[in-house]
Amino acid sequence: MNKLIVIHRNFKNLSTGGHYYLANTIQYLKREKLNMDVFNCDTVPIKARNNRFLFVVYILKHFLRNRKGIFSFTNHNLYFYLLIPLFFSRLMGNKYGCGCHLTQYNLRKNFFMRWLEFLCEYLILQGASLLIIPSKAAIQQFKVFHIERKKIVVVNPAPNVVGQNEVLFHRQVSKILFTGHVEWRKGLDILIKAMGRLKDLDLHLDVAGLYNRNSSYFRNIQKTINESQLTDHVSFHGCLSPNELSNLYKKADLFVFPSRHETFGMVLVEAISFGLPVIASSIPTTVGIIDNNTNGILYDTEDSESLALAIRKLACDTNLRYAIMKNNVRLSKKLRTWDDVGRENYKAILPFLDRPQKKFLNSEQL
């Protein structure tokens, strides 16, 4: 039987949906007792963990040692590290698969880096025998790489934090919650601008997620906060434990998801599990999760005025907020679990491991 090799550079600090997705999938695969090696910061020597060149050499050395009979699986955003090792592995007759959680090239502003990253992503995805993508809508984002002929499997993620019988409804709206990295793609700047238009509502924004005080994006956000006189109305909490994050979800009155680009939107599902009324940008992936005016409100992407109007609408319409909460409570009973995700990834990988197929039940999807 082929050996499965799963590669990830860092499992010590899980901070993104892609990290959680792969980490939980690995836990499921381990329970299935696959012949498997996992490379992460627990298994790779310290020098290789902290040096890109040594990391590439370490993985390449392992591939050359195994030579044949392996199937590799990784998140595709490790393309910069793994392009050479996976190329040599393919020359030796092996195959590999990728979890496609985000296109990277379109986030670069520098023209040269943008096309260099596009080329690396293109080569990695073209060479893959299996592409696991977290939503049907996300497939459109990867079409630029001409992967229509590849084997694509869609496996929706599960929420990391789930509200179980902890749904609260507050008649007065005072707290808004944003969860995610403080970076341009996540659109926190749009939400801050919208808050500046709503000072008469006396709202407070809690931001839960990794942020870098020295980044130009964070400095620009702080400048907007100061100029809009919102200093006492915005709190940055950084990365939180599941219990701490659950407490923020329970205290919130509204959840806002202002992302510019996403392949799924795991935090949307988390907010739904707590019965929170959701306001989300109308990007393709959120349209697949949010039914406008039923379990949330969609606003025009990147339009802070449209977002402010949506927040005001829910803040002032108690009946609509309550109806959305009830619908989200109903939906929360159908949420997927990480076992569902692991099982479906396992099923997709099995054909490359020469292992007998199992019979699987179809899991309910949100």
GIUR-V343294 format. One record per pair of residues at least 4 apart in sequence whose ideal C-beta (glycine too) atoms are under 7 Angstrom apart, sorted by the first residue. I is the first residue (numbers start at 1). J is the second residue. If there is no record, write none. Layout:
i=[I,I]
j=[J,J]
This chain:
i=[1,1,1,1,2,2,2,2,2,2,3,3,3,3,3,3,4,4,4,4,4,4,4,5,5,5,6,6,6,6,6,7,7,7,7,7,7,8,8,8,8,8,9,9,9,9,10,10,11,11,11,11,12,14,14,14,15,15,15,17,17,17,17,17,18,18,18,18,18,19,20,20,21,21,21,21,21,22,22,22,23,24,24,24,24,25,25,25,25,26,26,27,27,28,28,28,28,28,29,29,29,29,32,34,38,39,39,39,40,41,44,44,44,44,45,46,47,47,48,48,48,49,51,52,52,53,54,55,55,56,56,56,56,57,58,59,59,59,60,60,60,60,61,62,63,63,63,64,66,67,68,68,68,70,71,71,71,71,71,72,72,72,72,73,73,73,74,74,74,75,75,75,76,76,76,76,76,76,77,77,77,78,79,79,79,79,80,82,83,83,83,83,84,85,86,86,86,86,87,88,89,89,90,90,95,95,96,96,97,97,97,97,97,97,98,98,98,98,99,100,100,100,100,101,101,102,103,103,103,104,104,105,105,105,105,107,108,108,108,110,111,112,113,114,115,116,117,118,119,120,121,121,122,122,123,124,125,125,125,128,129,129,130,130,130,130,131,131,131,131,132,132,132,132,133,133,133,133,133,133,134,134,134,134,134,134,135,135,135,135,135,135,136,136,137,137,137,138,138,138,138,139,139,140,141,142,143,147,153,155,155,155,156,156,156,157,157,157,158,158,158,158,158,158,159,159,159,159,159,160,160,160,161,161,161,161,161,162,162,163,163,163,163,163,163,166,166,167,167,167,167,168,169,169,170,171,173,173,173,174,174,174,174,175,175,175,175,175,176,176,176,176,176,176,177,177,177,177,177,178,178,178,178,178,179,179,179,180,180,180,181,181,181,182,182,182,182,182,182,182,183,184,185,185,185,186,187,187,187,187,187,188,188,188,188,189,189,189,189,190,190,190,190,190,191,191,191,191,191,192,192,192,192,192,193,193,194,194,194,194,194,195,195,195,195,195,196,196,197,197,198,198,198,198,201,203,204,205,205,206,206,206,206,207,207,207,207,208,208,208,208,209,210,210,211,211,211,212,213,215,216,217,218,219,220,221,222,223,224,225,225,225,226,230,240,240,241,242,243,244,245,246,247,248,249,249,249,249,250,252,254,254,254,254,254,255,255,255,256,257,257,257,257,257,257,257,258,258,259,259,259,260,260,261,262,262,263,264,265,265,265,266,267,268,268,268,268,268,269,269,269,269,271,271,272,272,272,272,272,273,273,275,275,275,275,276,277,277,277,277,277,278,278,278,279,279,279,279,279,279,279,280,280,280,280,281,281,281,282,282,282,282,282,282,283,284,286,286,287,289,290,290,290,291,292,292,293,294,295,295,295,295,296,297,297,297,299,299,299,299,300,303,304,305,306,307,308,309,310,311,312,313,314,314,317,318,319,320,321,322,323,324,325,326,327,328,331,334,334,335,336,336,336,336,336,338,339,340,340,341,342,343,343,344,345,346,347,349,350,350]
j=[35,353,354,355,69,70,71,352,353,354,35,36,37,66,69,70,34,35,36,71,73,349,353,37,70,72,26,36,38,73,74,39,59,72,74,78,82,22,39,40,74,75,40,55,78,81,40,41,23,40,41,42,41,19,20,23,19,210,239,21,101,157,264,266,22,75,99,101,102,23,24,160,25,99,101,157,341,26,75,99,27,28,338,341,342,29,341,342,345,30,38,31,342,32,339,342,343,346,34,36,342,346,346,353,43,43,44,59,44,49,48,49,55,58,58,50,51,54,54,55,58,55,55,56,81,57,58,59,81,60,81,84,85,61,62,63,82,85,64,84,85,88,65,66,85,88,89,88,70,92,92,93,94,94,94,95,96,352,353,86,89,94,96,96,97,349,78,82,98,98,99,101,98,99,100,121,124,125,101,102,104,82,83,120,121,124,120,86,87,120,123,124,88,89,90,96,124,127,91,92,94,96,94,127,129,352,128,129,128,129,130,131,132,349,124,125,128,131,132,131,132,133,142,134,263,263,121,141,142,117,121,114,117,118,121,185,113,114,117,114,115,116,117,118,119,120,121,122,123,124,125,145,126,145,127,128,131,145,147,150,151,352,151,153,348,352,147,150,151,152,153,155,345,348,138,139,142,152,154,263,138,155,156,157,263,264,154,156,263,264,285,288,154,288,284,285,288,142,263,264,285,143,152,284,263,147,148,152,348,341,344,345,264,336,365,264,266,341,335,336,337,338,340,341,266,269,270,273,335,242,266,270,242,245,246,249,270,273,335,167,249,273,274,275,332,250,274,274,275,325,329,250,322,325,253,318,253,254,315,202,203,204,253,204,206,251,252,253,203,205,252,253,254,256,206,248,249,252,255,188,191,205,207,256,208,209,267,186,209,267,186,209,210,186,188,207,209,210,211,218,217,217,259,260,261,259,191,258,259,260,281,192,207,221,258,193,220,221,224,194,258,302,304,307,195,205,256,258,307,196,221,224,225,230,224,304,198,304,307,308,311,203,205,228,230,233,228,230,305,308,203,308,311,312,315,233,233,233,234,235,237,248,252,234,235,236,237,237,240,245,248,239,238,239,218,236,238,218,218,219,220,221,222,223,224,225,226,227,228,230,231,234,231,234,244,245,245,246,247,248,249,250,251,252,270,271,274,276,274,276,276,277,279,311,314,271,276,278,279,265,267,268,278,280,281,286,281,307,265,281,283,301,302,283,283,285,285,285,285,286,289,270,271,272,278,280,286,289,273,289,335,366,276,278,278,295,328,331,332,332,335,325,328,329,332,328,296,314,321,324,325,290,295,296,296,297,299,307,310,311,314,286,290,296,298,286,299,301,286,287,298,299,300,301,301,288,290,298,298,366,295,296,298,295,297,298,297,327,324,327,328,331,324,310,313,314,303,306,307,310,306,307,308,309,310,311,312,313,314,315,316,317,320,321,321,322,323,324,325,326,327,328,329,330,331,332,366,364,366,366,340,341,363,365,366,342,343,344,363,345,346,347,360,348,349,350,360,353,355,357]
